[in-house]
Amino acid sequence: MAEHLSQSELDYPFKLLEYFNGFRVSKMIFSACELGVFDLLLKSQDALSAQHVAQELGTSVDGMERLLDALVGIEILEVERADGTALYSSTDVANLYLAKGSAKSLHDMIIYRSQTVYPLWNNLADAIREGRNQYEKTFGLPSAHFFQAIYRSEEEMLKFMGIMSCHWVLDGHDVVTAFDLSRFQKVVDLGGCTGALANEMARAYPASSVTVFDLPEVVEAAQKHFKQEDSGVTFQSGDFFSGEIPSADLYVLARVIHDWPEEKCLALLKKIYETCKPGGGVLLVEALLFENRRGPIMAQIFSLNMLVQTQGRERTPSEYTHMLNKSGFRNVQVCRTGKSYDAILAVR
């Protein structure tokens, strides 16, 4: 930042002010989703006035008009004037990603970030001081067992599972095709949650069998609320830390290793190595930091989120390679997708 912004920021801190307002921009989008603004505009055949939107959604006209104008300002909505009245409509981006009914909807991700992640980040300074997650301070829940906090009720569990599905709507195809995995006939997605990534795997490699392995309550909820018909993906219940894991040619750990400290990651990777057949492998899907500590900014923010919310962190390719080699795996390959999540493949 010093190199690129020094003189212009000294004259007037435009970029700093933009950063300061970042939380307000997020909350505008969060609030619009929670209120149902994007769903209403998607369903409407015509552009709507603030008064119409407010009446339909049960809000004040003044507050809704300000929100709609601000969403126009960040180019998520469009506005036109007709007979002195401002009429609002959605952009293609809002219809595709922000409305609940879209096939690529990120609505569940937004709700989870608004209602769970946002409150946790209010205690970021405490997380940095203490070096631990903030579930106890934020929600009055024990910090040591953070997945018990995440799954503290069916409603909260479904919110978390929803955000996991959203990630693979965006990144699933890219990470499962980062390498040619067609030689792996039996694939097990450990901690595969809703099966969203497993479905992408099954579509990319139809000759392979794909199984999601997760906690019993997660498997039950996935099959009840998220199951896709004719996907070919099967589900199996268990605990990959405390119990046995099924045999496979390829194990997938997507957004799992980043949840935990190194010693727990090594224990899991060694268990996978010992269960893995010769020639089999493990695919890690994570947001990779640069070795020079200069980014990507998204991965750096994710790493802070791991501090606030879990016991883990994001890591560099060399850190993952070290853990994989220490667990016995070899021939580590790294692929950066250019998006939020990257892929690492290692074989036994």
N, C-alpha and C positions, 0 to 999 in steps of 0.2 A: 504493500500500500504506500509506503514512504517513497518508493521509487517512482510510482505512477501518478500519485496524487499530490505530491509535496507542494508544488508551486500553486496549482489551482486551488487546493484546499486551504492554503494559507491566505489566499485572496478572499475566498468565501467557501465555507465547508459544505458544499452541495452534497458530496458523497456521504459525509458523516451524518448529515441531517436525514438523508435517505435511509441510512442504516438505523438511525434512532427511531424512525417511523415504521420500521419493518414489522414490529409487533402489531401496529394498528392496521396495516394492510392485511396481515394474516387474519386478524379478528374480524375485519370487514367480510372477508370471504367465508370464514367460519359461520358468522352470524347469518349471512344470506342463505347458506346451506341449511342451517338449523331452522330458519324461518320458512323455508320452502320457496324462496324467490326463484331459483333456477328451474325448479320443477314446474312452477306455475307458468313461467315464460315459455318453457319448452312446449307445454300443452296448448298454449294459446296460438291461434292462427294469426292473430294481429298483435301489433305493438300495444302496450298497455300504459295507462297513466299511473302515476304514483298513487292517486286516490283509489283507482281500481285495485291495484296490487295490495294496498293497505287494507282495503275492505275485505278482499278475499282471504288475506292472511291474518287478519285481526290485529293490526298494528296501528300506530298513529300515522297520519298522513305525512306530517312534518318529518318524523324520524325516517319513514320509508323513503321519502323524496331525497333526503340527505344521503342515505345509504345507496340508492340507485345512482345518484349523481357521482358519488365516489367510485362506484363500480364502473361507470362510464370513464372516469378519469384514469383508471388503471386498465382500460381497454378490454374489460370482461363483458360489458354490456354496450349496446348501441343506443343512441337517442336521436329522435327527430322531433321537430315541432310542427304541429298542425293546429291551425286556428288558435294560436297562443298557448296550446297545451303541450307539454313535453310527453312524448310517448316512448316507452322503453322496450327493447327487445334483446334477446340473447345473441351473442356471437356464436360461431360454430364451435369454438373452443369450449365455451360455457356449456353448450348443449351436449358436447361429447364427453366432457370430464366432470362437470359439476352437477348436472341433473341426475337424480337418483335412478331414473329409468334407463339410462344409456348403457350399452354393452361395455363401454370402457369407463364407466362411472368411478370416480374417486371419492364419492360421497362418504363411504364408510371410513376412509382414511381421514377425511376432513373432520368428521364427527369425533373420531378417536383423538385426533390431535387437539381439537378444541376442548374436549371434556376431560381428557386424561393427561396428555403431554403438556398442554399449556399451563395447567395449574402446577404441575411438577416443576416446570421451568421458572416459576415464580421463586423457587428456592434454589436456583442454580448457584448463587454465591455460597449458600450453606453446603451444597454438595461439594463445591471446590474446597471449602475450608475443612470439611470432615472426610472427604474422599469416599463418600458412599451415597447410595441412592436416597431419594427423599419421599418414599411412600409413607413413612411414619409421620413426618411433619405435614405432608400434604393431605393425606387421607386417613391418618390415624391407624395405619396398618404396619405390621412388622416389616422392617427393611431387609432382614436376612433371607426371607423366603419370598422373593419378589414375584415369582410365578403364582404363588398362592394369592398375592395381592391382585395380579392381573386377572386371575380366574376366580375372584372372590364371589361372583354371582354369575348366573347364566347370562344376564344382560351385559355385564362387563366382559365376559369371555367372548360373547358374540361380537362385541365391538372390536376386540383385539383380533379375532379371526377375520373380521371384515377388512381390517387394514392389511393383514397379511395377504389376502386375496388381491387387494388393490395393487400391491407391489408387483405381483406377477402379471397383472393386466398390462402393466407398463414394461416390465423388464424380463418376463418369463421366457419368451421366445429367444431373446438375445443370449441369455445365460445358458440355456440348454443346447443352443447351437454354436456356442463359442468354440467348442471342440466337436469333432466327429465321435459321437458316443455309440454309434450303431453296433460296435463289437460287443457291447455289454448287454447280454440277453436278459438278465434279471436285475432290475433297478429297485432299490429301496430308498425312499425319501424319509430320512430320520427327522422327526419333528416337522413333518410335512403339513400339519395343520389342516386346512380346508381341502387340500389336494389341488389347489390352483396351479402350482408349479408342476406337480406330477401330471396334471392334464396336459400342460405344455410339452412335457417330456414324452408322454404317450402319443401326442399328435406328431411330434418330430421324428419319433422312432417307433412306428407302429408294430414292428416285429419284436419289440422288447416288452416284457411284462413289467409293470410299474406298481409298486405298493407303497402306500403311506403308512408310516409307523409312528404312532403318537400315543399320548396318554388316553386312557379309556374314555374320560369325559370329553376330551377333544374329538376323538373318533366318533363318539355318539352324536355330538353337535354337528360335526362335519357332514355326517350322513343324513342328518335330519334337515339341516338348513342350507348346505352348500353343494350337495352331491349333484354332479352333472351326469345325465343319462347317456349311456352308450360311450362313456369315456374309456372304459376298459381298466380304469384304475381301481385297485382293491385297497382295503383298509385293514390294518392289524393293530391291536392294542398292546401297549407295553410301556416300559420306562427304560430308555436307553442308557441311563446312568446306573440304575440299581438292578436292572434285570438283563436277561439275554436279548441279543438282537438277532433278527432273522438272517440267514445266509443270503448273499447276493454277489453279483459280479461288480456292481457299482453302488456305492453309498453316496447319497446326496445330503449335504449339511448346508442348508440355505438360511442365512441369518440366524445361525445357531451358535457358532463358535464365538461370535462377537458379544454374546450375552455373558460370558464366563471368564474368570481369571485363568491364567495360563496353566496352572496345575490341573484344573478340572478339564480344560480342553485336552491336555496331554493324556489324561486318563481315558477320555472318550475316544480319542484318535488311536490310542494303543489297543483299546478293545475292538475297534473297527478293524485295525490291522490284523489282529489275531483271528478274527472271524472271517476276514476277507480271503477269498481264494487266490492262489498265485495267478498273476496276470490281471487280477481285479483292481479296482481303484476307488478313489474317493473324490467327489466333486464338491469343492467349497464355493459358496456363493456369498460374497461379502462386498462391502464398499471399501475399496483399497485406497489407503493413503499413499502419497508420494514419498519416496525415500528421502527427499530433500526437505520434507516438512512444510512445503509450500502449497499444499492442497491435496486433492480437490477440496474446495471449501465445503461442499455438501458432505463429504466423508468426515471432515473435521467437525462439522456440526453434529453429525451422527455420533461421533465419538463422545462429544459432550453429552449427548442424549443418553448414551450408554452409562455414563457416570450418574446422571440424574435418575435413571430408571432401572438399571440392572447392576450386575457386578463386573461387567466386561468393558470392552473398548474396541474401536476399530484399529486395524493394524496395517503395516506395510507388507508388500509381497515377501520381503526377506524374512519378516517375523513369522508369517505363515509357513514359508519354506522351512525355516528352522524347526517349527513344531512338527511339521509333517516328517521331516528327516529324522528327528529325534524319536518319532513314533514308529519308524521303520520304513516309511514310504520313500519312493525314489522317483526320478524322472518328473520332477515338479514342473508344470507348465502354467504360465500366467497369461490370461487374456483380459485386457481392459476393453469393455464394450463401448466406452464413451458415454454411458448413461449412468444411472445411480448405482447399479450393482455390477460387479465383475466376477470372473470365474477363475478358479485354480483347480487343475487336475493333477493328481498324483497316483502312481500305481505301486502295487506290491511287487 
